[in-house]
Amino acid sequence: AIIGIFAWFSKNQKPSEDRNNNSSKSERVENGFSVFLNCSLANDKYNDGDSFFVKTSDFEKVYRLYYVDTPESRDKPYDDHRRRVEDQGREMGGLNYHQTLEVGKKAKTFTTNLLKKNNFDIYTKHEPVYDSSREYAFVRVNYNGQQQWLHEILIKEGLARVHTKGITPPTGESYKKHKAYLISLTK
């Protein structure tokens, strides 16, 4: 029975789910990041301002932006939800609960429209977000005629707070310097 289960699992596992074999024909490595060019947004009801379902020519995966946290876009029933939204609002200039949810809706619409409109590039180290199947990433997208980083755009537009995991970005700038730069964009 164990051999049968193993054989079934091996046969039915998608290549993108195998963490030890993340390479694909559309992947290149740059500054320690796996880079996937010309990605597109997949429709998913859970897409929001900082986490979304991405399609490449080889796989589909959910990515979460480094450095930024966009507010929740809807009221949710779980216990910590209200506290989380209130924390987000406080860090985004003292917004109340409903104002913060409105910013979350705007962030979700902004990100999904931008990523639907343009193909974009994913830069990832395949680092998992907590215990989920999502991975942290940087996203480079064409915005106002220039290649820009999505997390920086969200901060500039007032749609996210500098919060969550950060690392040395693909540009090679130190974590500390990049975080300070992002904070300067909020002023």
Stockholm file with secondary structure:
# STOCKHOLM 1.0

chainA/1-187         AIIGIFAWFSKNQKPSEDRNNNSSKSERVENGFSVFLNCSLANDKYNDGDSFFVKTSDFEKVYRLYYVDTPESRDKPYDDHRRRVEDQGREMGGLNYHQTLEVGKKAKTFTTNLLKKNNFDIYTKHEPVYDSSREYAFVRVNYNGQQQWLHEILIKEGLARVHTKGITPPTGESYKKHKAYLISLTK
#=GR chainA/1-187 SS CHHHHHHHHHHHCCGGGCGGGCCCTTEEEETTEEEEEEEEECCCTTCCSSEEEEECSSCEEEEEESSEECCCSSCCCSTTHHHHHHHHHHHTTSCCHHHHHHHHHHHHHHHHHHHHHSCEEEEECCCBCTTSSCEEEEEEEEETTEEEEHHHHHHHTTCCEECSCCCCCTTCCCHHHHHHHHHHHTC
#=GC SS_cons         CHHHHHHHHHHHCCGGGCGGGCCCTTEEEETTEEEEEEEEECCCTTCCSSEEEEECSSCEEEEEESSEECCCSSCCCSTTHHHHHHHHHHHTTSCCHHHHHHHHHHHHHHHHHHHHHSCEEEEECCCBCTTSSCEEEEEEEEETTEEEEHHHHHHHTTCCEECSCCCCCTTCCCHHHHHHHHHHHTC
//
